[in-house]
Structures are given as C-alpha cells and as structure tokens.
Amino acid sequence: MKKKQNVKNASLQRCDWLNLENPEYVKYHDKEWGVPIHNDRKLFEMLILEGAQAGLSWSTVLKKRENYRKAFDNFDYEKIATYKAKKVSELLKNDGIIRNKLKIEATIRNAEAFIKIRQEFKTFDKYLWNFVKNQPIKNKVKTMKDLPNRTEISDAISKDLKKRGMNFVGSTIIYAFMQACGMVNDHKMTCFRYQEIK
C-alpha cells in the first residue's frame, strides 16, 4: 500500500523518470528543476553538484546537498578558490559529501575559473545564458526517448569551460546542468510543470 504522501504526489501528471517514492526528489522536480536560474552563486552550486553526480544518481547528490552547502561555505566561490591541501584533506574525511579527491579538487579549480569568467563577463549568468541567446529552449518532450543527453550547445559550453580550466564539465554533465538551471525546458509536455515554466 502506498503512503498517503505518494498518493497525493501521484495525483498530478509528472515526468516519467521521477521516482514518486522519493519525496525530496518530487519536491525538487516540482519546485526547482527547469526553473531559469540567474543568480551566480546558485549557478555555481548547480554546476558543482552536477559534476559531483558523475557516475552516481541525482537522488544521491540531492540527499547530500545540505551537507555540501555546509562543507563548501554555502558555495561561496571566492572562499572555495582559496582552499588549500589542508581543506581538501578535511573534506575527504567528511562523510556528508561525496569523498572523491578529483571532484573536490575540481571544485576548487572550477571556482578559480568561475571567478575569471565573472571578471571577463561581469557575471557568470551573462556568460552562460548567451549560449542560448538569453532565452530558455522549449523542447517538446513526449516520451523519454525525446530527451537528449547532450546537444551542440552543451558541447560548445563544455568545450569552452574546459578551455577555461574547468573539470567535470563534460557535455552530458553540462546538458543536465542546463536542464536543472532552466536553460532548457525538458519537462514532458503532459507534466504539469511544463506549462507552469513555459
């Protein structure tokens, strides 16, 4: 028998990939996923979390998001860029985050590159959204088969970020980042969020 919470969740049409048994994931889908983000710190947070997800499930990262915020100074890229070996060692002992040395070190390098991009473009938001001409791409997803895992735009962003010194920003990671940050609306057309965001 399903829990009352899940029966309530099932009353709305949502994207097929969503696990209705996970209330935190449902909340993320219903309130955050696909909503355009223009705040630089939030964009940095999502960029780092999407990179942290590599090889794992998003639900795993979502469970650890609050721990990440505490461990990484609420994603203050200015502070993160100053992290040294001692801080990396400390983070590797923190079981509230994904203890992967490469990902932790990449977070520091990405913060440094993020700051340089902001210096060049005034904001990371301005740099990023220029790739989609400052307008979210409205896809018409009917089935899961319609969902790409990368596009020419994610390829271009990935290539440019790598050139600027970032890691864990492959095209598949960047496309997931674009979906999360509302650069693309990939909610299924029958999902109640598709029209709300549109």
Rosetta constraint file for C-alpha pairs under 8 A:
AtomPair CA 2 CA 6 HARMONIC 6.27 0.50
AtomPair CA 2 CA 7 HARMONIC 6.53 0.50
AtomPair CA 3 CA 7 HARMONIC 6.46 0.50
AtomPair CA 4 CA 8 HARMONIC 6.31 0.50
AtomPair CA 5 CA 9 HARMONIC 6.22 0.50
AtomPair CA 5 CA 23 HARMONIC 7.78 0.50
AtomPair CA 6 CA 10 HARMONIC 6.04 0.50
AtomPair CA 6 CA 20 HARMONIC 6.11 0.50
AtomPair CA 6 CA 21 HARMONIC 6.24 0.50
AtomPair CA 6 CA 23 HARMONIC 7.70 0.50
AtomPair CA 7 CA 11 HARMONIC 6.55 0.50
AtomPair CA 8 CA 12 HARMONIC 7.95 0.50
AtomPair CA 9 CA 20 HARMONIC 6.65 0.50
AtomPair CA 9 CA 26 HARMONIC 7.63 0.50
AtomPair CA 10 CA 20 HARMONIC 7.03 0.50
AtomPair CA 12 CA 191 HARMONIC 7.82 0.50
AtomPair CA 12 CA 192 HARMONIC 6.84 0.50
AtomPair CA 13 CA 190 HARMONIC 6.55 0.50
AtomPair CA 13 CA 191 HARMONIC 5.02 0.50
AtomPair CA 13 CA 192 HARMONIC 5.87 0.50
AtomPair CA 14 CA 18 HARMONIC 7.27 0.50
AtomPair CA 14 CA 188 HARMONIC 7.36 0.50
AtomPair CA 14 CA 190 HARMONIC 7.15 0.50
AtomPair CA 14 CA 191 HARMONIC 4.25 0.50
AtomPair CA 14 CA 192 HARMONIC 6.23 0.50
AtomPair CA 14 CA 193 HARMONIC 7.45 0.50
AtomPair CA 15 CA 187 HARMONIC 6.16 0.50
AtomPair CA 15 CA 188 HARMONIC 5.39 0.50
AtomPair CA 15 CA 190 HARMONIC 7.79 0.50
AtomPair CA 15 CA 191 HARMONIC 5.58 0.50
AtomPair CA 16 CA 143 HARMONIC 7.96 0.50
AtomPair CA 16 CA 144 HARMONIC 7.18 0.50
AtomPair CA 16 CA 188 HARMONIC 7.79 0.50
AtomPair CA 17 CA 144 HARMONIC 7.66 0.50
AtomPair CA 18 CA 25 HARMONIC 7.40 0.50
AtomPair CA 18 CA 26 HARMONIC 6.95 0.50
AtomPair CA 18 CA 29 HARMONIC 7.69 0.50
AtomPair CA 19 CA 25 HARMONIC 7.10 0.50
AtomPair CA 19 CA 26 HARMONIC 7.18 0.50
AtomPair CA 20 CA 25 HARMONIC 7.72 0.50
AtomPair CA 20 CA 26 HARMONIC 6.19 0.50
AtomPair CA 22 CA 26 HARMONIC 6.30 0.50
AtomPair CA 23 CA 27 HARMONIC 6.11 0.50
AtomPair CA 24 CA 28 HARMONIC 6.24 0.50
AtomPair CA 24 CA 62 HARMONIC 7.70 0.50
AtomPair CA 24 CA 63 HARMONIC 7.87 0.50
AtomPair CA 25 CA 29 HARMONIC 6.16 0.50
AtomPair CA 25 CA 59 HARMONIC 6.51 0.50
AtomPair CA 25 CA 62 HARMONIC 7.46 0.50
AtomPair CA 26 CA 30 HARMONIC 6.03 0.50
AtomPair CA 27 CA 31 HARMONIC 5.88 0.50
AtomPair CA 27 CA 32 HARMONIC 7.77 0.50
AtomPair CA 28 CA 32 HARMONIC 5.17 0.50
AtomPair CA 28 CA 33 HARMONIC 6.12 0.50
AtomPair CA 29 CA 33 HARMONIC 4.99 0.50
AtomPair CA 30 CA 193 HARMONIC 6.75 0.50
AtomPair CA 31 CA 35 HARMONIC 7.80 0.50
AtomPair CA 32 CA 180 HARMONIC 7.37 0.50
AtomPair CA 33 CA 179 HARMONIC 6.97 0.50
AtomPair CA 33 CA 180 HARMONIC 4.77 0.50
AtomPair CA 33 CA 181 HARMONIC 6.91 0.50
AtomPair CA 33 CA 182 HARMONIC 7.06 0.50
AtomPair CA 34 CA 179 HARMONIC 5.47 0.50
AtomPair CA 34 CA 180 HARMONIC 5.02 0.50
AtomPair CA 34 CA 181 HARMONIC 5.68 0.50
AtomPair CA 34 CA 182 HARMONIC 3.91 0.50
AtomPair CA 34 CA 183 HARMONIC 7.34 0.50
AtomPair CA 34 CA 184 HARMONIC 6.78 0.50
AtomPair CA 34 CA 185 HARMONIC 5.55 0.50
AtomPair CA 34 CA 186 HARMONIC 7.11 0.50
AtomPair CA 34 CA 187 HARMONIC 7.36 0.50
AtomPair CA 34 CA 197 HARMONIC 7.25 0.50
AtomPair CA 35 CA 180 HARMONIC 7.19 0.50
AtomPair CA 35 CA 181 HARMONIC 6.00 0.50
AtomPair CA 35 CA 182 HARMONIC 4.51 0.50
AtomPair CA 35 CA 197 HARMONIC 6.45 0.50
AtomPair CA 36 CA 136 HARMONIC 7.42 0.50
AtomPair CA 36 CA 181 HARMONIC 5.21 0.50
AtomPair CA 36 CA 182 HARMONIC 3.87 0.50
AtomPair CA 36 CA 183 HARMONIC 6.17 0.50
AtomPair CA 37 CA 42 HARMONIC 7.21 0.50
AtomPair CA 37 CA 43 HARMONIC 6.69 0.50
AtomPair CA 37 CA 181 HARMONIC 5.21 0.50
AtomPair CA 37 CA 182 HARMONIC 6.45 0.50
AtomPair CA 38 CA 42 HARMONIC 7.78 0.50
AtomPair CA 38 CA 43 HARMONIC 7.09 0.50
AtomPair CA 38 CA 125 HARMONIC 5.49 0.50
AtomPair CA 39 CA 43 HARMONIC 6.13 0.50
AtomPair CA 39 CA 125 HARMONIC 6.82 0.50
AtomPair CA 40 CA 44 HARMONIC 6.10 0.50
AtomPair CA 40 CA 123 HARMONIC 6.84 0.50
AtomPair CA 40 CA 124 HARMONIC 5.88 0.50
AtomPair CA 40 CA 125 HARMONIC 5.94 0.50
AtomPair CA 41 CA 45 HARMONIC 6.16 0.50
AtomPair CA 41 CA 75 HARMONIC 6.49 0.50
AtomPair CA 41 CA 76 HARMONIC 6.71 0.50
AtomPair CA 41 CA 77 HARMONIC 7.36 0.50
AtomPair CA 42 CA 46 HARMONIC 6.25 0.50
AtomPair CA 42 CA 75 HARMONIC 7.89 0.50
AtomPair CA 43 CA 47 HARMONIC 6.11 0.50
AtomPair CA 43 CA 124 HARMONIC 7.97 0.50
AtomPair CA 43 CA 125 HARMONIC 7.58 0.50
AtomPair CA 43 CA 181 HARMONIC 7.25 0.50
AtomPair CA 44 CA 48 HARMONIC 6.20 0.50
AtomPair CA 44 CA 75 HARMONIC 6.97 0.50
AtomPair CA 44 CA 77 HARMONIC 7.42 0.50
AtomPair CA 44 CA 111 HARMONIC 7.96 0.50
AtomPair CA 44 CA 114 HARMONIC 7.77 0.50
AtomPair CA 45 CA 49 HARMONIC 6.11 0.50
AtomPair CA 45 CA 75 HARMONIC 5.68 0.50
AtomPair CA 46 CA 50 HARMONIC 5.92 0.50
AtomPair CA 46 CA 177 HARMONIC 6.66 0.50
AtomPair CA 46 CA 180 HARMONIC 7.60 0.50
AtomPair CA 46 CA 181 HARMONIC 7.55 0.50
AtomPair CA 47 CA 51 HARMONIC 6.30 0.50
AtomPair CA 47 CA 174 HARMONIC 7.81 0.50
AtomPair CA 47 CA 177 HARMONIC 6.25 0.50
AtomPair CA 48 CA 52 HARMONIC 6.11 0.50
AtomPair CA 48 CA 107 HARMONIC 6.34 0.50
AtomPair CA 49 CA 53 HARMONIC 6.23 0.50
AtomPair CA 49 CA 61 HARMONIC 6.85 0.50
AtomPair CA 49 CA 65 HARMONIC 7.80 0.50
AtomPair CA 50 CA 54 HARMONIC 7.02 0.50
AtomPair CA 50 CA 58 HARMONIC 7.97 0.50
AtomPair CA 50 CA 173 HARMONIC 6.11 0.50
AtomPair CA 50 CA 174 HARMONIC 7.77 0.50
AtomPair CA 50 CA 176 HARMONIC 7.04 0.50
AtomPair CA 50 CA 177 HARMONIC 6.14 0.50
AtomPair CA 51 CA 103 HARMONIC 7.38 0.50
AtomPair CA 51 CA 168 HARMONIC 5.02 0.50
AtomPair CA 51 CA 169 HARMONIC 6.42 0.50
AtomPair CA 51 CA 173 HARMONIC 6.33 0.50
AtomPair CA 52 CA 61 HARMONIC 7.26 0.50
AtomPair CA 52 CA 98 HARMONIC 7.13 0.50
AtomPair CA 52 CA 103 HARMONIC 6.27 0.50
AtomPair CA 52 CA 168 HARMONIC 7.81 0.50
AtomPair CA 53 CA 57 HARMONIC 6.22 0.50
AtomPair CA 53 CA 58 HARMONIC 6.03 0.50
AtomPair CA 53 CA 60 HARMONIC 7.77 0.50
AtomPair CA 53 CA 61 HARMONIC 6.11 0.50
AtomPair CA 54 CA 168 HARMONIC 7.62 0.50
AtomPair CA 54 CA 173 HARMONIC 7.27 0.50
AtomPair CA 56 CA 60 HARMONIC 6.91 0.50
AtomPair CA 56 CA 61 HARMONIC 7.91 0.50
AtomPair CA 57 CA 61 HARMONIC 6.92 0.50
AtomPair CA 58 CA 62 HARMONIC 6.05 0.50
AtomPair CA 59 CA 63 HARMONIC 6.20 0.50
AtomPair CA 60 CA 64 HARMONIC 6.70 0.50
AtomPair CA 61 CA 65 HARMONIC 6.03 0.50
AtomPair CA 64 CA 68 HARMONIC 6.16 0.50
AtomPair CA 64 CA 96 HARMONIC 6.14 0.50
AtomPair CA 64 CA 97 HARMONIC 5.88 0.50
AtomPair CA 65 CA 69 HARMONIC 6.29 0.50
AtomPair CA 66 CA 70 HARMONIC 6.42 0.50
AtomPair CA 67 CA 71 HARMONIC 6.02 0.50
AtomPair CA 67 CA 96 HARMONIC 5.39 0.50
AtomPair CA 67 CA 97 HARMONIC 6.23 0.50
AtomPair CA 68 CA 72 HARMONIC 5.78 0.50
AtomPair CA 68 CA 74 HARMONIC 7.55 0.50
AtomPair CA 68 CA 96 HARMONIC 7.30 0.50
AtomPair CA 68 CA 97 HARMONIC 5.90 0.50
AtomPair CA 69 CA 73 HARMONIC 6.05 0.50
AtomPair CA 69 CA 74 HARMONIC 4.19 0.50
AtomPair CA 69 CA 75 HARMONIC 6.08 0.50
AtomPair CA 70 CA 74 HARMONIC 5.81 0.50
AtomPair CA 71 CA 91 HARMONIC 7.12 0.50
AtomPair CA 71 CA 94 HARMONIC 7.94 0.50
AtomPair CA 71 CA 97 HARMONIC 7.86 0.50
AtomPair CA 72 CA 76 HARMONIC 7.25 0.50
AtomPair CA 72 CA 80 HARMONIC 6.78 0.50
AtomPair CA 73 CA 79 HARMONIC 7.21 0.50
AtomPair CA 73 CA 80 HARMONIC 7.40 0.50
AtomPair CA 75 CA 80 HARMONIC 7.32 0.50
AtomPair CA 76 CA 80 HARMONIC 6.21 0.50
AtomPair CA 77 CA 81 HARMONIC 5.95 0.50
AtomPair CA 77 CA 111 HARMONIC 4.96 0.50
AtomPair CA 77 CA 112 HARMONIC 7.54 0.50
AtomPair CA 77 CA 114 HARMONIC 7.49 0.50
AtomPair CA 77 CA 115 HARMONIC 7.29 0.50
AtomPair CA 78 CA 82 HARMONIC 7.05 0.50
AtomPair CA 78 CA 111 HARMONIC 7.06 0.50
AtomPair CA 78 CA 112 HARMONIC 7.86 0.50
AtomPair CA 78 CA 115 HARMONIC 7.25 0.50
AtomPair CA 79 CA 83 HARMONIC 6.98 0.50
AtomPair CA 80 CA 107 HARMONIC 7.65 0.50
AtomPair CA 80 CA 108 HARMONIC 5.68 0.50
AtomPair CA 80 CA 111 HARMONIC 6.23 0.50
AtomPair CA 81 CA 108 HARMONIC 5.17 0.50
AtomPair CA 81 CA 109 HARMONIC 6.93 0.50
AtomPair CA 81 CA 111 HARMONIC 5.14 0.50
AtomPair CA 81 CA 112 HARMONIC 5.12 0.50
AtomPair CA 82 CA 108 HARMONIC 7.67 0.50
AtomPair CA 83 CA 87 HARMONIC 5.82 0.50
AtomPair CA 83 CA 88 HARMONIC 7.22 0.50
AtomPair CA 83 CA 108 HARMONIC 6.72 0.50
AtomPair CA 84 CA 88 HARMONIC 6.49 0.50
AtomPair CA 85 CA 89 HARMONIC 6.23 0.50
AtomPair CA 86 CA 90 HARMONIC 6.29 0.50
AtomPair CA 87 CA 91 HARMONIC 6.16 0.50
AtomPair CA 88 CA 92 HARMONIC 6.19 0.50
AtomPair CA 88 CA 101 HARMONIC 7.62 0.50
AtomPair CA 88 CA 104 HARMONIC 6.88 0.50
AtomPair CA 88 CA 105 HARMONIC 7.19 0.50
AtomPair CA 89 CA 93 HARMONIC 6.66 0.50
AtomPair CA 90 CA 94 HARMONIC 6.72 0.50
AtomPair CA 91 CA 97 HARMONIC 7.93 0.50
AtomPair CA 91 CA 99 HARMONIC 7.13 0.50
AtomPair CA 91 CA 104 HARMONIC 7.64 0.50
AtomPair CA 92 CA 99 HARMONIC 5.04 0.50
AtomPair CA 92 CA 100 HARMONIC 7.05 0.50
AtomPair CA 92 CA 101 HARMONIC 6.76 0.50
AtomPair CA 93 CA 99 HARMONIC 7.24 0.50
AtomPair CA 94 CA 99 HARMONIC 7.00 0.50
AtomPair CA 95 CA 99 HARMONIC 6.85 0.50
AtomPair CA 99 CA 104 HARMONIC 7.53 0.50
AtomPair CA 100 CA 104 HARMONIC 6.21 0.50
AtomPair CA 101 CA 105 HARMONIC 6.03 0.50
AtomPair CA 102 CA 106 HARMONIC 5.98 0.50
AtomPair CA 103 CA 107 HARMONIC 6.22 0.50
AtomPair CA 103 CA 168 HARMONIC 7.34 0.50
AtomPair CA 104 CA 108 HARMONIC 6.82 0.50
AtomPair CA 105 CA 109 HARMONIC 6.45 0.50
AtomPair CA 106 CA 110 HARMONIC 5.80 0.50
AtomPair CA 106 CA 166 HARMONIC 7.05 0.50
AtomPair CA 106 CA 167 HARMONIC 5.53 0.50
AtomPair CA 106 CA 168 HARMONIC 7.05 0.50
AtomPair CA 107 CA 111 HARMONIC 6.12 0.50
AtomPair CA 108 CA 112 HARMONIC 6.45 0.50
AtomPair CA 109 CA 113 HARMONIC 6.30 0.50
AtomPair CA 109 CA 165 HARMONIC 7.06 0.50
AtomPair CA 109 CA 166 HARMONIC 6.31 0.50
AtomPair CA 109 CA 167 HARMONIC 7.55 0.50
AtomPair CA 110 CA 114 HARMONIC 5.83 0.50
AtomPair CA 110 CA 165 HARMONIC 7.06 0.50
AtomPair CA 110 CA 166 HARMONIC 4.87 0.50
AtomPair CA 110 CA 167 HARMONIC 6.72 0.50
AtomPair CA 111 CA 115 HARMONIC 6.23 0.50
AtomPair CA 112 CA 116 HARMONIC 6.54 0.50
AtomPair CA 113 CA 117 HARMONIC 6.25 0.50
AtomPair CA 113 CA 164 HARMONIC 6.19 0.50
AtomPair CA 113 CA 165 HARMONIC 6.03 0.50
AtomPair CA 113 CA 166 HARMONIC 6.38 0.50
AtomPair CA 114 CA 118 HARMONIC 6.30 0.50
AtomPair CA 114 CA 124 HARMONIC 7.06 0.50
AtomPair CA 115 CA 119 HARMONIC 6.24 0.50
AtomPair CA 116 CA 120 HARMONIC 6.32 0.50
AtomPair CA 117 CA 121 HARMONIC 6.01 0.50
AtomPair CA 117 CA 122 HARMONIC 7.74 0.50
AtomPair CA 117 CA 123 HARMONIC 7.38 0.50
AtomPair CA 117 CA 124 HARMONIC 6.20 0.50
AtomPair CA 117 CA 127 HARMONIC 7.38 0.50
AtomPair CA 118 CA 122 HARMONIC 4.81 0.50
AtomPair CA 118 CA 123 HARMONIC 4.51 0.50
AtomPair CA 118 CA 124 HARMONIC 5.13 0.50
AtomPair CA 118 CA 127 HARMONIC 7.90 0.50
AtomPair CA 119 CA 123 HARMONIC 7.35 0.50
AtomPair CA 121 CA 126 HARMONIC 6.47 0.50
AtomPair CA 121 CA 127 HARMONIC 5.87 0.50
AtomPair CA 122 CA 126 HARMONIC 7.32 0.50
AtomPair CA 123 CA 127 HARMONIC 6.66 0.50
AtomPair CA 124 CA 128 HARMONIC 5.99 0.50
AtomPair CA 125 CA 129 HARMONIC 5.93 0.50
AtomPair CA 126 CA 130 HARMONIC 6.16 0.50
AtomPair CA 127 CA 131 HARMONIC 7.57 0.50
AtomPair CA 128 CA 132 HARMONIC 7.97 0.50
AtomPair CA 128 CA 157 HARMONIC 7.88 0.50
AtomPair CA 129 CA 133 HARMONIC 6.31 0.50
AtomPair CA 129 CA 134 HARMONIC 4.83 0.50
AtomPair CA 129 CA 135 HARMONIC 7.44 0.50
AtomPair CA 129 CA 183 HARMONIC 7.32 0.50
AtomPair CA 130 CA 134 HARMONIC 5.44 0.50
AtomPair CA 131 CA 153 HARMONIC 6.90 0.50
AtomPair CA 131 CA 157 HARMONIC 7.36 0.50
AtomPair CA 132 CA 136 HARMONIC 6.71 0.50
AtomPair CA 132 CA 137 HARMONIC 7.17 0.50
AtomPair CA 132 CA 153 HARMONIC 7.73 0.50
AtomPair CA 132 CA 183 HARMONIC 7.13 0.50
AtomPair CA 135 CA 183 HARMONIC 7.20 0.50
AtomPair CA 136 CA 182 HARMONIC 6.35 0.50
AtomPair CA 136 CA 183 HARMONIC 4.50 0.50
AtomPair CA 136 CA 184 HARMONIC 5.09 0.50
AtomPair CA 136 CA 185 HARMONIC 6.82 0.50
AtomPair CA 137 CA 183 HARMONIC 6.16 0.50
AtomPair CA 137 CA 184 HARMONIC 4.43 0.50
AtomPair CA 137 CA 185 HARMONIC 6.13 0.50
AtomPair CA 138 CA 184 HARMONIC 5.94 0.50
AtomPair CA 138 CA 185 HARMONIC 5.01 0.50
AtomPair CA 138 CA 186 HARMONIC 7.23 0.50
AtomPair CA 138 CA 198 HARMONIC 7.40 0.50
AtomPair CA 139 CA 184 HARMONIC 7.05 0.50
AtomPair CA 139 CA 185 HARMONIC 5.89 0.50
AtomPair CA 139 CA 186 HARMONIC 5.84 0.50
AtomPair CA 140 CA 146 HARMONIC 7.95 0.50
AtomPair CA 140 CA 186 HARMONIC 7.35 0.50
AtomPair CA 140 CA 188 HARMONIC 7.10 0.50
AtomPair CA 140 CA 189 HARMONIC 6.09 0.50
AtomPair CA 141 CA 146 HARMONIC 5.40 0.50
AtomPair CA 141 CA 147 HARMONIC 6.63 0.50
AtomPair CA 141 CA 186 HARMONIC 6.29 0.50
AtomPair CA 141 CA 187 HARMONIC 6.69 0.50
AtomPair CA 141 CA 188 HARMONIC 4.74 0.50
AtomPair CA 141 CA 189 HARMONIC 5.68 0.50
AtomPair CA 142 CA 146 HARMONIC 6.53 0.50
AtomPair CA 142 CA 188 HARMONIC 5.67 0.50
AtomPair CA 142 CA 189 HARMONIC 5.93 0.50
AtomPair CA 142 CA 190 HARMONIC 7.49 0.50
AtomPair CA 143 CA 147 HARMONIC 7.54 0.50
AtomPair CA 143 CA 188 HARMONIC 7.02 0.50
AtomPair CA 147 CA 186 HARMONIC 7.14 0.50
AtomPair CA 149 CA 172 HARMONIC 5.47 0.50
AtomPair CA 149 CA 175 HARMONIC 6.36 0.50
AtomPair CA 149 CA 176 HARMONIC 7.38 0.50
AtomPair CA 150 CA 154 HARMONIC 5.90 0.50
AtomPair CA 150 CA 155 HARMONIC 6.96 0.50
AtomPair CA 150 CA 171 HARMONIC 5.75 0.50
AtomPair CA 150 CA 172 HARMONIC 5.06 0.50
AtomPair CA 150 CA 174 HARMONIC 7.77 0.50
AtomPair CA 150 CA 175 HARMONIC 5.37 0.50
AtomPair CA 151 CA 155 HARMONIC 6.09 0.50
AtomPair CA 151 CA 171 HARMONIC 7.64 0.50
AtomPair CA 151 CA 175 HARMONIC 7.16 0.50
AtomPair CA 152 CA 156 HARMONIC 6.18 0.50
AtomPair CA 153 CA 157 HARMONIC 6.22 0.50
AtomPair CA 154 CA 158 HARMONIC 5.90 0.50
AtomPair CA 154 CA 171 HARMONIC 5.17 0.50
AtomPair CA 154 CA 172 HARMONIC 7.40 0.50
AtomPair CA 154 CA 174 HARMONIC 5.64 0.50
AtomPair CA 154 CA 175 HARMONIC 5.31 0.50
AtomPair CA 154 CA 178 HARMONIC 7.77 0.50
AtomPair CA 155 CA 159 HARMONIC 6.05 0.50
AtomPair CA 155 CA 170 HARMONIC 7.76 0.50
AtomPair CA 155 CA 171 HARMONIC 4.95 0.50
AtomPair CA 155 CA 174 HARMONIC 7.99 0.50
AtomPair CA 156 CA 160 HARMONIC 6.18 0.50
AtomPair CA 157 CA 161 HARMONIC 6.07 0.50
AtomPair CA 157 CA 171 HARMONIC 7.59 0.50
AtomPair CA 157 CA 174 HARMONIC 7.29 0.50
AtomPair CA 158 CA 162 HARMONIC 6.11 0.50
AtomPair CA 158 CA 169 HARMONIC 5.64 0.50
AtomPair CA 158 CA 170 HARMONIC 5.46 0.50
AtomPair CA 158 CA 171 HARMONIC 5.22 0.50
AtomPair CA 158 CA 174 HARMONIC 6.32 0.50
AtomPair CA 159 CA 163 HARMONIC 6.19 0.50
AtomPair CA 159 CA 170 HARMONIC 7.86 0.50
AtomPair CA 159 CA 171 HARMONIC 7.90 0.50
AtomPair CA 160 CA 164 HARMONIC 6.29 0.50
AtomPair CA 161 CA 165 HARMONIC 6.48 0.50
AtomPair CA 161 CA 166 HARMONIC 5.49 0.50
AtomPair CA 161 CA 169 HARMONIC 7.03 0.50
AtomPair CA 162 CA 166 HARMONIC 4.80 0.50
AtomPair CA 162 CA 167 HARMONIC 6.33 0.50
AtomPair CA 162 CA 169 HARMONIC 6.96 0.50
AtomPair CA 168 CA 173 HARMONIC 7.34 0.50
AtomPair CA 169 CA 173 HARMONIC 5.74 0.50
AtomPair CA 169 CA 174 HARMONIC 5.84 0.50
AtomPair CA 170 CA 174 HARMONIC 6.13 0.50
AtomPair CA 171 CA 175 HARMONIC 6.07 0.50
AtomPair CA 172 CA 176 HARMONIC 6.37 0.50
AtomPair CA 173 CA 177 HARMONIC 6.19 0.50
AtomPair CA 174 CA 178 HARMONIC 6.08 0.50
AtomPair CA 175 CA 179 HARMONIC 6.26 0.50
AtomPair CA 176 CA 180 HARMONIC 6.16 0.50
AtomPair CA 177 CA 181 HARMONIC 6.03 0.50
AtomPair CA 178 CA 182 HARMONIC 6.10 0.50
AtomPair CA 178 CA 183 HARMONIC 4.93 0.50
AtomPair CA 178 CA 184 HARMONIC 5.96 0.50
AtomPair CA 179 CA 183 HARMONIC 6.09 0.50
AtomPair CA 179 CA 184 HARMONIC 5.17 0.50
AtomPair CA 179 CA 185 HARMONIC 6.43 0.50
AtomPair CA 179 CA 186 HARMONIC 6.45 0.50
AtomPair CA 185 CA 194 HARMONIC 7.12 0.50
AtomPair CA 185 CA 197 HARMONIC 7.55 0.50
AtomPair CA 185 CA 198 HARMONIC 7.61 0.50
AtomPair CA 186 CA 194 HARMONIC 7.76 0.50
AtomPair CA 187 CA 191 HARMONIC 6.25 0.50
AtomPair CA 187 CA 193 HARMONIC 6.66 0.50
AtomPair CA 187 CA 194 HARMONIC 5.18 0.50
AtomPair CA 188 CA 194 HARMONIC 6.45 0.50
AtomPair CA 189 CA 194 HARMONIC 5.68 0.50
AtomPair CA 189 CA 195 HARMONIC 7.65 0.50
AtomPair CA 190 CA 194 HARMONIC 7.19 0.50
AtomPair CA 191 CA 195 HARMONIC 7.83 0.50
AtomPair CA 192 CA 196 HARMONIC 6.77 0.50
AtomPair CA 193 CA 197 HARMONIC 5.96 0.50
AtomPair CA 194 CA 198 HARMONIC 6.00 0.50
